[in-house]
Amino acid sequence: MKSPRKLLMAAPLLFLLPLHALASPAYDDQPARHSNGHSCVGCVLVVSVIEQLAQVHNSTVQASMERLCSYLPGKLLLKTTCYLVVDMFGPDIIKLLSMDKNADVVCHTLKFCKQDPGQPLCHLYPLPKETWKFTLEKARQIVKKSPTLKYSRSDSNICSLPFLAKICEMIKSAIKNSVPFKDVDSDKYSVFPTLRGYHWRGRDCNDSNGMAYPGRRPDNWDIHQDSNCNGIWGVDPKDGIPYEKKFCEGSQPRGIILLGDSAGAHFHISPEWITASQMSLKSFVNLPTAITDELNWPQLSGITGFLNSTSGITEDSIYLRLRKRNRCNHRDYQNISKNGASSQNLEKFIESLSRNQLLDHPAIVIYAMIGNDVCNGKSDSVPKMTTPEKLYSKVMQTLKYLNSHLPNGSHVILYGLPDGTFLWDNLHNKYHPLGQLNKDVTYAHFYSFLNCLQVSPCQGWMSSNETLRTLTSQRAEQLSNTLKKIATRKKFTNFNLFYMDFDFQGSGFAAVGRCLLEEGAAPVAPGSGKRESIQLSD
């Protein structure tokens, strides 16, 4: 819900890697030097796509803008909004691109990008042959009388409209507090998939009863109703034994809970969204879902995922392994992850975790803050990194909270930080999706652009500065060692504490799953009875 200027930015920000930082608590106290940095990146991305669509289809700029809008789905008013934005800004974009001005020049001319006094000029593409000052002045003369220049500086917000204010606040609250937008009985579980619904935690089976939710111990063996949403309830008429008692007693049901960042939330931006040569009607089919899940795909994550990727890759998540081993674990998962999360701000949303020490089954909690304690967008990023002392303090605070909320017999696993130098080593000389058509933008160029605007998700690892990359990895190792010491030396009454190193081979989370399965949760025979949802994957 944004002003016309911000509506233009809404679409590109969906394509932008560091978008997850915008609404994240990790960045609340880290304002970018360029206050409009994200808008600048968004504008450059969209104008680039418009220009490249015209090139790919040998069409006019006007036709390429209309083509882009036609690709967008009608849900969330995406298509309508796109056409409105084209109507507002299209004429100026057409004039500037027809004069061979690149996306950097267009966005500076329209004032979505701005060079602050005394600061370097941030640009994605090579600078014009003429001086920048002369080029920009010439471009501004082209759109001198445009009414959009005045409007584009407006800070009005569509959420201020009376009929939208309430729903905007509800959506903001759902994202900020990491609880479902639609939750009638306020038990932190929902029948709605996105907006922190069952993509993030097990699907509620009775949203009018706050005492029926995934993960709880069965109420009187669920003779009359399914109180824990695992699909097992009723009584076997052959012997009078409740199905829940027959299949689940002694099987040690356990839920899986992830406390994570964007990696755990499975943050992902499809390359098709910004690759003009691949763009089609199919490219944006999942865009509404992505928007309402904060550009995350928790339903596909390696910890709590329950669906198969549309790419054909089957995600063998820990949740699915636990459920396969013991069907009594059906729907007992919680993905309490947030873009931008770190040890330093977890306290802001950990209360969204749902576990009752008296009523619920034990849980396996995976603490996986693997990036943002060393990642930030600052040019001098090292001083902003979490120190081992601060990490120790915050992790101990988190563990004490978990000890007061988890049922006895639970497990907590602290996951170490990775060595993120692979981001530069493996990608810097490869073409970014925006550069694949004309072979003009590598990941090194894109990283440099984000770093200049100080909106990079990780300046420390996404930098040409080898010394900075090394310092970032060294701090990550220090923090991992701190987590390891905590796991080795600290004991808690309600859970066992473990540590695992990060594994970049993709088997790290799987290794966690194997270790947990070895604990011996007995498999449940298929059996018969009232199990109408036990075969479902949500």
C-alpha positions, 0 to 999 in steps of 0.5 A: 500500500504505497503512494504513486511514487512508492507504487512504482517502487513496489514492483522493482523492490520485489526483484531486489535482493536486499528488499528483505532488509527494508522491513527488518528490525536488523536495519531499524538503527542503520539508516542508509546514507542515501535515504532513497537507496532502495527506491533508486535500486528499484527504479534502475531495475524496472527501467532496465527491464523496460528497456531490455523488453523493448530490445528483446521484442524489437518494440517501442518503449511504450509497448514494452511497458504495456507488455510488462504490465500484461505479464503481472497477475491481477491479484493484489491489484498488481496489473492495475497498479502497473498500468496506473504507474505507466500512465503517470511516469511512462511519458517521461521514461519514453522521452528519456530512453528515446534520447539514449539515456540509460537507467541510471540517468532516467532515475536520477532525472526523475529523482528516484536516485540522488547524489548527496553532497560530498558523496560518490555518484552511485551508478549501475551502468558505465557513465556517459561519455559526457560529464555527468553534470552535463548529461543530467542537466540535458535530461532534466531539460527533456522533462522540464515541464513534467508534472510527475517530477513534482508528484514523485517527491510526495511522501503521501501514503495510501494507507492513510486513507480511512478505508485502508488504514485498518487493514494496512495496520493489521498486515504491518502487525502480522509482519512485524510480530510474525503472527498470522494475519488471519487467526480467529481464535488467536492461537497463533495458527491459521487456515490462511497460507500466507501473511504468516499463515500455514506456510510458516506454521502448521495449519490450524484445524479449528480456527474457532477453538483456541485449544485446538492447534498443531503440537499439543498433547491430545485432549482425552486421546482425541476421542471426539475431535482432533485437538492437535491437528495431526488428523488422528482422532476417534475410536477404533470400533473393533477394540474401543481404543482411541486411534491417537492412543493406538498410533501415537502413545510412546512414539515421542511426537516432537515439533520442529521450530526454526529461529532464523533469518532470511536463509531459514525463511527461504528468501528467494527472488526469481531471476525470471522477474528481471530477465527480459529474455525469459519473461512471460505470463508464467514468470509472475504467477507466484508473485502475489504469494511471494509478496504476502510471504515477504519474498520468502518461501518457508513452505519450501525451506530445508527445516519446515518445508512441506511442498516440492519446489516448482523447479522439480527439486524435492526438498527433504526438510527436517519436518518431512523427515520427522513426519515420515518417521512418525505421522503423529508429528503431522503439521507440528512445525513453526518457522519463526524466521525473519528477513534481517533477523540476528541475535541482536533483534530476535527478542522482538519477535521470539514471542510469536513462538507457540509452545505451552509447557503443560499442554504441548509436546516437546520441540526441537528448536534450531537456532540459525542466525547465520548471516546478519550478525556480521552482515550490514550495508555500512561502508565501514561494516566491521564496527557494526558487526556483533561482537562475541560478547554481545552474541553471548549475552543475547543468545543466553537471553534467548536460551533462558526464554526457551527454557521457560517456554519449551516442554521438558524433553525438548532439544535446542541446536545452535547452528554456526555461521558460514564462511560467506566468501563464496558470494564473491568468489563464485559470482563476482565475474558472472553476469547478473540477470540484468546484464545477461542480455547485453553482457554489461552488468556482472555481480561485481557491478551490482554489488558495487552499486548496492554498496555505494548506496549502502543498501547491500545485504552484506557489504562484508562478503559482497565486496571487492575488498579482499581484506574486508571479506577476510575480516568478515569471515574471521568474525563469523568464525569467532561467533561460531566458536562462541555458540559452540562454547555455549552449547558445551558449557551451559545446561538447561532444565527443559532441553538438551543443548547442541551445536552444529557447524554450517555445511555449505554442501546443502546437507547441514540441515539434513545432518541435523535431521538425521541426528534427531531421527536417531533419537528414536521417534517410532514410526506409526503404522498407516492403520485405519480410522478417522485420519482425514488430513494425515495424508496431507502435506500441510 
